[in-house]
Amino acid sequence: MRPASTPLAAPPAPGEDIPASTVYSHDFGSLEQPVRCVVRRAEDWAALWTAMRRNVHVSPPAPPPPVDFGARMVLLAGMGTRPTAGYGIAITGVRRTGAGVVVQVVQSTTGGCEVGMAETEPIHAVSIPRADAPVQFVENVRYGSHCEPP
């Protein structure tokens, strides 16, 4: 597992869409710091899974979702700890460009909505066909886009 490049804010990159399948998505991901990472090895996926599930006390622990790392890799976006419910993160698109792989990440914030008072750590992980090209995460933020008017 290696960290991806620094997130940038930009419009979607031109290029070819890469199909992505959600491997895991949860509001309580146990990753306290924001993270964007690329996982190309099963042992790294197992270690990351353990970190994501460290606050889940189930015996025996659930194994990580299966991924064929000979043919696929995992992209993960984690928001880090947020003070309330109402936050979210999603990998909304992946494209192959001349410079590598570009991952679109959308973060949703509360934007002043009424929300539950529980700390959350939103995460989203997808699998895509394996690529050895550089990976860049591009960020977009939506403020309170899910709120209903009073």
C-alpha positions as CSV (number, residue, x, y, z in Angstrom):
1,M,0.0,0.0,0.0
2,R,1.3,3.4,-0.9
3,P,-0.2,6.8,-0.4
4,A,-1.6,8.5,-3.5
5,S,-0.6,11.9,-4.6
6,T,-1.9,15.0,-2.9
7,P,-5.6,15.6,-3.6
8,L,-6.4,18.4,-6.0
9,A,-9.6,20.2,-6.9
10,A,-10.3,20.1,-10.7
11,P,-12.9,19.2,-13.2
12,P,-13.2,15.6,-14.4
13,A,-10.2,14.6,-16.5
14,P,-10.6,13.6,-20.1
15,G,-9.9,10.0,-20.9
16,E,-11.4,6.6,-20.7
17,D,-13.8,5.6,-17.9
18,I,-12.7,2.7,-15.8
19,P,-15.4,0.5,-14.3
20,A,-15.3,0.6,-10.5
21,S,-17.1,-1.8,-8.1
22,T,-17.7,-0.8,-4.4
23,V,-15.9,-3.2,-2.1
24,Y,-16.8,-1.5,1.1
25,S,-18.6,1.7,2.2
26,H,-19.4,2.7,5.8
27,D,-20.0,5.8,8.0
28,F,-18.0,4.2,10.8
29,G,-14.7,3.3,9.2
30,S,-12.3,3.7,12.2
31,L,-9.8,5.7,10.2
32,E,-9.3,8.8,12.3
33,Q,-7.2,10.7,9.7
34,P,-8.2,11.5,6.1
35,V,-6.7,9.0,3.7
36,R,-6.5,8.4,0.0
37,C,-4.7,5.2,-0.9
38,V,-4.1,2.6,-3.6
39,V,-3.9,-1.0,-2.5
40,R,-2.2,-3.5,-4.9
41,R,-1.4,-6.4,-2.6
42,A,-3.6,-8.7,-0.5
43,E,-1.5,-8.3,2.6
44,D,-1.8,-4.5,2.4
45,W,-5.6,-4.9,2.0
46,A,-5.8,-7.2,5.0
47,A,-3.8,-4.7,7.1
48,L,-6.0,-1.8,6.0
49,W,-9.1,-3.9,6.7
50,T,-7.9,-4.6,10.2
51,A,-7.4,-0.8,10.7
52,M,-10.8,0.0,9.3
53,R,-12.5,-2.5,11.5
54,R,-10.5,-2.0,14.8
55,N,-13.6,-0.6,16.6
56,V,-15.9,-3.5,15.5
57,H,-15.9,-6.1,18.2
58,V,-17.1,-9.2,16.5
59,S,-15.7,-12.7,17.1
60,P,-14.3,-14.1,14.9
61,P,-13.4,-10.9,13.0
62,A,-14.8,-10.6,9.6
63,P,-12.3,-11.2,6.8
64,P,-11.7,-8.4,4.2
65,P,-14.0,-8.5,1.2
66,P,-12.3,-10.6,-1.5
67,V,-10.3,-9.0,-4.2
68,D,-8.3,-10.7,-6.9
69,F,-5.1,-8.7,-6.7
70,G,-3.6,-10.4,-9.7
71,A,-6.3,-8.7,-11.8
72,R,-7.6,-5.8,-9.7
73,M,-6.6,-3.2,-7.1
74,V,-8.4,-1.2,-4.5
75,L,-8.8,2.6,-4.2
76,L,-9.9,3.9,-0.9
77,A,-11.0,7.4,0.3
78,G,-11.5,8.0,4.0
79,M,-12.7,11.3,5.4
80,G,-11.3,10.9,8.9
81,T,-13.2,11.6,12.1
82,R,-16.1,14.0,11.8
83,P,-17.9,15.4,14.9
84,T,-21.4,14.4,13.9
85,A,-23.4,12.3,11.4
86,G,-24.3,13.9,8.1
87,Y,-20.9,13.6,6.5
88,G,-20.1,11.3,3.6
89,I,-17.5,10.4,1.0
90,A,-17.8,8.6,-2.3
91,I,-15.5,7.7,-5.2
92,T,-17.8,8.8,-8.0
93,G,-15.7,8.0,-11.0
94,V,-12.3,6.6,-12.2
95,R,-10.7,7.5,-15.6
96,R,-7.6,6.5,-17.4
97,T,-5.7,9.4,-18.8
98,G,-2.3,9.9,-20.5
99,A,-0.9,10.8,-17.1
100,G,-2.3,7.8,-15.3
101,V,-5.5,7.1,-13.3
102,V,-7.7,9.9,-12.0
103,V,-10.1,9.2,-9.2
104,Q,-13.0,11.5,-8.5
105,V,-13.9,11.9,-4.8
106,V,-16.9,13.7,-3.5
107,Q,-17.1,14.7,0.1
108,S,-20.5,15.7,1.5
109,T,-20.7,17.9,4.6
110,T,-23.6,18.8,6.9
111,G,-23.9,22.3,5.6
112,G,-25.9,23.3,8.6
113,C,-28.5,20.4,8.4
114,E,-29.8,18.8,11.6
115,V,-27.8,15.7,12.2
116,G,-27.2,13.0,14.8
117,M,-24.6,13.7,17.4
118,A,-22.3,10.7,16.9
119,E,-18.7,10.9,15.6
120,T,-18.3,9.3,12.2
121,E,-15.4,8.2,9.9
122,P,-16.9,7.9,6.4
123,I,-15.0,5.6,4.0
124,H,-15.5,4.3,0.5
125,A,-13.4,1.6,-1.2
126,V,-13.7,0.5,-4.8
127,S,-11.9,-2.1,-6.9
128,I,-10.8,-1.4,-10.5
129,P,-8.8,-3.4,-13.0
130,R,-5.2,-3.4,-12.0
131,A,-3.0,-0.6,-13.3
132,D,0.6,0.2,-12.5
133,A,0.2,3.8,-13.6
134,P,0.3,6.7,-11.1
135,V,-3.0,7.4,-9.4
136,Q,-4.3,10.9,-8.6
137,F,-7.3,11.7,-6.4
138,V,-9.3,14.8,-7.4
139,E,-11.6,16.3,-4.7
140,N,-15.0,17.9,-4.8
141,V,-17.0,19.0,-1.8
142,R,-20.8,19.3,-1.5
143,Y,-22.1,21.4,1.3
144,G,-25.4,20.3,2.8
145,S,-26.6,19.1,-0.6
146,H,-28.8,16.4,1.1
147,C,-30.7,18.8,3.4
148,E,-34.4,19.3,3.0
149,P,-35.7,22.8,3.3
150,P,-37.4,23.4,6.7
